[in-house]
Structure formats: structure tokens, C-alpha cells
Amino acid sequence: MKKPIIALSIPTGIGAKIGGYAGDFGYIARKFSEYFYCIVNPNAVNGGILSAINTDMAYLEGYLFDDFFKGNISFNPKPKTKTNKIGVIFDSAIPQNIINVHINTINSLKMVQGIETIGIEYTKKPVGVEIIIENGISSGNIKNPDTIIDSAKRLIKKGAQAIAVVCYFNEDAEDINYSDGNGIDPIGGIEAIISHLITKEFKIPAAHAPAFNDIEISQKIENEKVAAEMISSTYLPCVMQGLNIAPEIKKYNEGEIKNKNVEYLIVPYDALGSISVLSCSQNNIKIITIKNETVLDVTKEKIKLNIYKSYGSYEECLEDITKKNKITKNK
């Protein structure tokens, strides 16, 4: 790996002012990737039909992200000449007309970008997604988690190296504050729970895309933070593009990139209670905080955490750490 390695964490469903919306952190991740190889969670780069992912990023779902920093796993970056065999799971609760839109999406990705699926599986039972928002944090429950696991097993037997999951969401998933660019993503928490099921069980890349009954495109000018979602009838493209080049997960001693190879973990200043942050603190990996507000209040003062440095913005951070390390775009 020629570039220094960093990790950019935007926790899902906690209303981050930057990164808590529809791919609104994507342009920042791309700026960092000009100088660094960046480990990112899907939430940081997914934007409906758009994606900020590139080959200088490792698309690492939240459970794997934490497991990596705990020192339980490592990974090999996907070579630029190779891509993953992707399997797709569809919730059997999704109406057929909406399934058809997603099938067209899959076929479009194949024709335009060469992204192919190795197979599609429909859950034997409706997944049963339940959204919960408590104390400003989005979460939820799944009535039939085993039906997702069973579908994933069938795809892995077919040779799937990564799994995209599409579950049905009722219209109560809408949130007017979020749509106005001033709230939390109401489905972010339950999406993480869904993808965790697969990554925890099988240790392969996975990500979730929601399916809604209403797929009409907005015809009014929307807040720029959510604009990517408002032009998307399906959210599968960003998931497929990320999984297409997601890294190969390995046992700790078998992979090229380990937690000890990471120069910095960069996180919002008030979201320091995550497994990845605490693991970095224990393993002497430098933690950088950014003035990026969330609904949490877990600051370095509250948990007495030593951090490397704090910055007022991502741009200020990027300028300073590239200058200190004498890193240029050509490196």
C-alpha cells in the first residue's frame, strides 16, 4: 500500500450534521482519498443512485469496521482489475412492481458499469422491519432475521463474495425534519442492524438498500443534503457500486491491512463512544476529532479519552495532516 491509511467514521442514525444525510460526506471522503487510502463505512459515501466510492477507499460495513479496529479481522484491498461477485437479497414483502424497478436497476448497472450479480434470492418470509427512534437516535427491530441469514447462505453457496440486501419499508420511514436537512436519518439505525446480521455471521461485505412503495421523483427543489435521495427511485446503485470493490475480509494475521497500519481514525467530536474509537484508544491508534455535531454528547471530556488532535472542519484537518506528513497527491 503506497498511500498512508486512515479511517473516516460517520456513525449511522445519529444525525451527524455532515455525513448524516444522503451521501453528503462523499465529496469530503473523495478529497481525503486523493492523499490517503481511506477506510469508510457505507453511510459515508452512499447517495441513492450516486456513490462517492473509488478504488482508494475500503467500503467496510459498520460491524466489520468495529471488528477491524478490535483486531479480530484484517482485509485485502480489492485489486483494481478485479471486482466482487455480488448476491442480492429481496425481502418477499416488496410489491412486484417495486421489485421490477430494482431488477431494471441491477440490469442497468450491469450494462453501464459492468457490475454483475451472481444471483438473486427472495426471503422465505417477510423480513418485518420495525423502525424505532428514541432520544433522537434511529434504531429498530427485525421480526424474521433468520430469513435474511438463510437467503445469504443460498447466495454464498452460489459463490457470492458480497451481499446486497433490499428490505421493504413502510411510509412511516419518512421524516420531514430529515427531508429538510435538519434531522436524523429515520432508517439508518435499522439498516445497520440488517447488514450486521450478514457481516457478523459470514464475515463478508454487505450493505442494505431500502425499498419503498412510493418511488416518485420529487419535482421541487430539495435541501442539498438529501437531494441525492430525492432523485433516486431505488437506493441499490450506491450499494452495488460500493460492494463491487469492497475488500476481502481475512483473519487478522492473513490480511494485508490490519488495524495497526492505520495512521488516524477521524470521527465527529461528540460521538466518541463507539467500539472503533475505544479500540483505537486501547491500541494506540491516533484519534482525530472534527467539529461535526451529532445528537450524541460523548466527548473526550465526558469519557476522559486522550485524542491526537481536534479540528474545526474536515478541510482544516486534511490540510494540516497532509502538511505534517509531507503527503502530496502524487504519493
C-alpha positions as CSV (number, residue, x, y, z in Angstrom):
1,M,0.0,0.0,0.0
2,K,1.7,3.2,-1.2
3,K,-0.6,5.7,0.4
4,P,-0.9,6.2,4.2
5,I,-4.1,4.6,5.6
6,I,-6.7,6.4,7.5
7,A,-10.3,5.7,8.6
8,L,-13.2,8.1,8.2
9,S,-16.1,7.2,10.6
10,I,-19.6,8.7,10.3
11,P,-21.8,6.6,12.6
12,T,-25.2,5.8,11.2
13,G,-28.5,7.2,12.5
14,I,-27.2,9.8,15.0
15,G,-27.9,12.9,12.9
16,A,-24.4,14.0,12.0
17,K,-24.5,17.5,10.5
18,I,-22.1,16.3,7.9
19,G,-22.5,12.7,6.8
20,G,-25.9,12.1,8.3
21,Y,-27.8,12.5,5.1
22,A,-27.7,11.2,1.5
23,G,-24.1,10.9,0.7
24,D,-23.4,14.4,1.9
25,F,-20.0,13.3,3.2
26,G,-19.0,11.9,-0.1
27,Y,-17.1,14.8,-1.6
28,I,-15.1,15.1,1.6
29,A,-14.2,11.4,1.5
30,R,-13.0,11.9,-2.1
31,K,-10.8,14.8,-1.1
32,F,-9.1,12.7,1.6
33,S,-8.7,9.8,-0.8
34,E,-6.5,11.9,-3.1
35,Y,-3.9,11.7,-0.4
36,F,-4.8,8.6,1.7
37,Y,-6.2,5.2,1.4
38,C,-9.5,5.6,3.3
39,I,-11.5,3.1,5.2
40,V,-15.1,4.3,5.1
41,N,-18.4,2.9,6.3
42,P,-21.2,2.7,3.6
43,N,-23.1,5.6,5.2
44,A,-20.2,8.0,4.5
45,V,-20.3,7.5,0.7
46,N,-23.8,6.1,-0.2
47,G,-26.1,8.6,-2.0
48,G,-29.0,6.7,-3.6
49,I,-28.3,6.4,-7.3
50,L,-25.0,8.2,-6.7
51,S,-21.9,7.0,-4.9
52,A,-18.6,8.6,-3.8
53,I,-16.8,5.3,-3.6
54,N,-13.5,4.9,-5.5
55,T,-10.6,2.4,-5.5
56,D,-8.7,4.4,-2.9
57,M,-11.4,3.6,-0.4
58,A,-12.3,0.4,1.6
59,Y,-16.0,0.0,1.8
60,L,-16.4,-1.6,5.3
61,E,-19.8,-2.1,6.8
62,G,-20.2,-1.0,10.5
63,Y,-19.8,-4.3,12.2
64,L,-16.7,-5.2,10.1
65,F,-15.4,-1.6,10.8
66,D,-15.6,-2.2,14.5
67,D,-14.3,-5.8,14.3
68,F,-11.3,-4.5,12.3
69,F,-10.3,-2.0,14.9
70,K,-10.8,-4.6,17.7
71,G,-8.1,-6.6,16.0
72,N,-10.3,-9.5,15.1
73,I,-10.0,-9.2,11.3
74,S,-7.9,-7.7,8.6
75,F,-8.5,-7.2,4.9
76,N,-7.1,-7.2,1.4
77,P,-8.0,-4.3,-0.8
78,K,-9.8,-5.3,-4.0
79,P,-7.2,-5.2,-6.9
80,K,-8.2,-2.5,-9.4
81,T,-8.5,-5.2,-12.1
82,K,-11.0,-7.4,-10.1
83,T,-14.5,-7.0,-8.7
84,N,-16.7,-9.0,-6.3
85,K,-19.4,-11.4,-7.2
86,I,-22.5,-9.8,-5.6
87,G,-25.6,-11.6,-4.4
88,V,-28.8,-9.7,-3.9
89,I,-31.5,-10.5,-1.3
90,F,-35.0,-9.2,-1.8
91,D,-37.5,-9.0,1.1
92,S,-40.5,-11.1,0.0
93,A,-42.7,-8.2,1.3
94,I,-41.7,-5.9,-1.5
95,P,-44.5,-5.5,-4.1
96,Q,-43.7,-6.9,-7.5
97,N,-43.9,-3.6,-9.3
98,I,-41.2,-2.2,-7.0
99,I,-39.1,-5.4,-7.4
100,N,-39.3,-4.8,-11.2
101,V,-37.7,-1.3,-10.7
102,H,-34.9,-2.9,-8.8
103,I,-34.4,-5.6,-11.4
104,N,-34.1,-2.9,-14.0
105,T,-31.6,-1.1,-11.7
106,I,-29.5,-4.3,-11.5
107,N,-29.6,-4.8,-15.2
108,S,-28.6,-1.1,-15.8
109,L,-25.6,-1.4,-13.5
110,K,-24.5,-4.5,-15.5
111,M,-24.8,-2.8,-18.9
112,V,-23.4,0.6,-18.0
113,Q,-20.7,-0.3,-15.4
114,G,-20.2,-4.0,-15.8
115,I,-21.4,-4.7,-12.2
116,E,-22.9,-8.2,-12.2
117,T,-24.9,-10.2,-9.7
118,I,-24.2,-13.9,-9.1
119,G,-27.7,-14.4,-8.1
120,I,-30.9,-13.1,-6.5
121,E,-32.7,-14.7,-3.6
122,Y,-36.1,-13.8,-2.1
123,T,-36.6,-14.3,1.6
124,K,-38.9,-17.2,2.5
125,K,-40.7,-14.9,5.0
126,P,-41.3,-11.1,5.0
127,V,-38.4,-9.6,6.9
128,G,-40.7,-7.5,9.1
129,V,-38.8,-4.2,9.5
130,E,-39.8,-2.1,12.5
131,I,-38.4,1.5,12.9
132,I,-37.7,2.9,16.3
133,I,-36.5,6.4,17.1
134,E,-35.6,7.1,20.7
135,N,-33.7,10.0,22.2
136,G,-33.0,11.3,18.7
137,I,-31.3,8.1,17.6
138,S,-32.6,5.8,14.9
139,S,-32.8,2.1,15.5
140,G,-35.3,-0.7,15.1
141,N,-36.2,-4.4,15.1
142,I,-36.5,-7.2,12.6
143,K,-39.2,-9.8,13.1
144,N,-37.6,-12.5,11.0
145,P,-33.8,-12.2,11.0
146,D,-33.3,-15.9,10.2
147,T,-34.9,-15.4,6.8
148,I,-32.2,-13.0,5.8
149,I,-29.5,-15.4,7.0
150,D,-31.0,-18.3,5.1
151,S,-31.1,-16.2,1.9
152,A,-27.5,-15.2,2.4
153,K,-26.4,-18.8,2.8
154,R,-28.0,-19.7,-0.5
155,L,-26.2,-16.9,-2.3
156,I,-22.8,-17.7,-0.7
157,K,-23.3,-21.3,-1.9
158,K,-23.6,-19.8,-5.4
159,G,-20.3,-18.1,-4.9
160,A,-21.3,-14.6,-3.7
161,Q,-18.4,-12.6,-2.2
162,A,-20.6,-9.7,-1.1
163,I,-24.3,-9.3,-0.3
164,A,-26.7,-6.5,-1.0
165,V,-29.9,-6.6,1.0
166,V,-33.2,-4.8,0.0
167,C,-35.9,-4.7,2.6
168,Y,-39.4,-3.2,2.5
169,F,-40.1,-0.1,4.4
170,N,-43.5,1.4,5.1
171,E,-44.1,5.1,4.6
172,D,-43.7,5.8,8.3
173,A,-40.0,5.8,7.4
174,E,-40.4,9.3,6.2
175,D,-39.3,12.2,8.4
176,I,-40.0,15.8,7.5
177,N,-37.0,17.2,9.5
178,Y,-34.6,14.8,7.8
179,S,-36.1,15.7,4.4
180,D,-35.4,19.4,5.3
181,G,-31.8,18.6,6.1
182,N,-32.2,19.2,9.8
183,G,-32.8,15.8,11.4
184,I,-31.7,12.2,11.7
185,D,-32.0,9.5,9.1
186,P,-35.0,7.6,10.4
187,I,-33.9,4.3,8.8
188,G,-30.2,4.5,9.3
189,G,-30.2,2.5,12.5
190,I,-32.3,-0.4,11.3
191,E,-30.3,-0.5,8.1
192,A,-27.2,-1.1,10.1
193,I,-28.9,-3.8,12.1
194,I,-29.9,-5.6,8.9
195,S,-26.4,-5.5,7.4
196,H,-24.8,-6.5,10.7
197,L,-26.7,-9.8,10.5
198,I,-24.8,-10.9,7.5
199,T,-21.4,-9.4,8.2
200,K,-21.3,-10.9,11.7
201,E,-22.4,-14.3,10.6
202,F,-20.4,-14.7,7.4
203,K,-17.5,-12.1,7.6
204,I,-18.2,-10.8,4.0
205,P,-19.0,-7.3,2.8
206,A,-22.7,-6.4,3.0
207,A,-24.9,-3.3,2.8
208,H,-28.6,-2.5,2.8
209,A,-30.8,-0.6,0.4
210,P,-34.4,0.3,1.4
211,A,-37.4,-0.3,-0.9
212,F,-40.4,2.0,-0.6
213,N,-43.8,1.7,-2.2
214,D,-43.6,5.3,-3.3
215,I,-40.9,5.7,-5.9
216,E,-41.9,9.0,-7.4
217,I,-39.2,11.5,-8.1
218,S,-39.6,14.9,-6.3
219,Q,-40.2,17.8,-8.7
220,K,-39.4,20.5,-6.2
221,I,-36.0,21.9,-5.2
222,E,-35.0,19.9,-2.1
223,N,-32.3,20.6,0.6
224,E,-28.9,19.7,-1.0
225,K,-28.1,17.3,1.8
226,V,-30.9,15.0,0.8
227,A,-31.1,15.8,-2.9
228,A,-29.4,12.5,-3.9
229,E,-32.3,10.6,-2.3
230,M,-34.9,12.8,-3.9
231,I,-33.7,11.9,-7.4
232,S,-33.5,8.1,-6.6
233,S,-36.3,5.7,-7.2
234,T,-34.1,2.9,-5.8
235,Y,-31.1,3.1,-3.5
236,L,-29.5,0.0,-4.8
237,P,-26.9,1.7,-7.2
238,C,-24.7,3.1,-4.4
239,V,-24.8,-0.2,-2.5
240,M,-23.9,-2.2,-5.6
241,Q,-21.1,0.2,-6.5
242,G,-19.6,0.0,-3.0
243,L,-19.8,-3.8,-2.8
244,N,-18.4,-4.2,-6.2
245,I,-15.0,-3.1,-5.0
246,A,-15.3,-3.9,-1.2
247,P,-12.2,-5.5,0.3
248,E,-11.8,-9.2,1.0
249,I,-12.2,-9.9,4.7
250,K,-9.5,-12.1,6.3
251,K,-8.4,-13.4,9.7
252,Y,-6.2,-10.9,11.5
253,N,-2.9,-12.4,10.6
254,E,-3.8,-13.2,7.0
255,G,-4.7,-9.9,5.5
256,E,-2.6,-7.1,4.1
257,I,-4.2,-4.3,6.1
258,K,-4.5,-4.5,9.8
259,N,-5.7,-2.0,12.4
260,K,-2.0,-1.3,13.4
261,N,-1.5,0.0,9.8
262,V,-4.0,2.9,10.2
263,E,-2.5,6.3,10.8
264,Y,-5.6,8.1,12.1
265,L,-9.3,7.4,12.9
266,I,-11.2,10.6,12.1
267,V,-14.6,11.0,13.9
268,P,-17.2,13.6,15.0
269,Y,-16.1,15.2,18.2
270,D,-19.2,14.2,20.2
271,A,-19.5,10.6,19.0
272,L,-16.6,9.0,20.8
273,G,-18.3,6.1,22.5
274,S,-18.2,3.6,19.5
275,I,-16.3,0.3,19.6
276,S,-13.9,1.5,16.9
277,V,-13.0,4.7,18.9
278,L,-12.4,2.8,22.1
279,S,-10.5,0.1,20.4
280,C,-8.2,2.7,18.8
281,S,-7.6,4.2,22.2
282,Q,-6.6,0.8,23.6
283,N,-4.4,0.0,20.6
284,N,-2.6,3.4,20.4
285,I,-4.1,4.4,17.1
286,K,-4.3,8.2,16.7
287,I,-7.8,9.6,17.1
288,I,-8.7,12.9,15.4
289,T,-12.0,14.7,16.2
290,I,-13.9,17.1,13.9
291,K,-16.4,19.7,14.9
292,N,-19.2,17.8,13.3
293,E,-22.2,17.8,15.6
294,T,-24.4,14.7,16.2
295,V,-27.3,14.1,18.6
296,L,-24.9,12.4,21.0
297,D,-22.9,14.0,23.7
298,V,-20.0,11.6,24.1
299,T,-17.0,13.9,24.1
300,K,-13.4,13.4,25.1
301,E,-14.1,15.3,28.4
302,K,-17.1,13.1,29.2
303,I,-15.3,9.8,28.9
304,K,-11.8,11.1,29.6
305,L,-10.4,10.0,26.3
306,N,-7.0,11.0,25.0
307,I,-7.1,12.1,21.4
308,Y,-4.4,13.1,19.0
309,K,-5.9,16.4,17.8
310,S,-9.2,18.3,17.2
311,Y,-10.1,20.4,14.2
312,G,-12.9,22.8,13.4
313,S,-13.5,21.2,10.0
314,Y,-12.6,18.3,7.7
315,E,-10.9,20.7,5.3
316,E,-8.7,22.1,8.1
317,C,-7.8,18.6,9.2
318,L,-6.9,17.5,5.7
319,E,-4.7,20.5,5.1
320,D,-2.9,20.0,8.4
321,I,-2.2,16.3,8.4
322,T,-1.0,16.3,4.8
323,K,1.3,19.1,5.5
324,K,2.7,17.5,8.7
325,N,3.3,14.2,7.0
326,K,4.5,15.9,3.8
327,I,2.0,14.0,1.7
328,T,1.1,15.0,-1.9
329,K,-1.5,13.8,-4.3
330,N,1.3,12.0,-6.3
331,K,2.3,9.8,-3.4
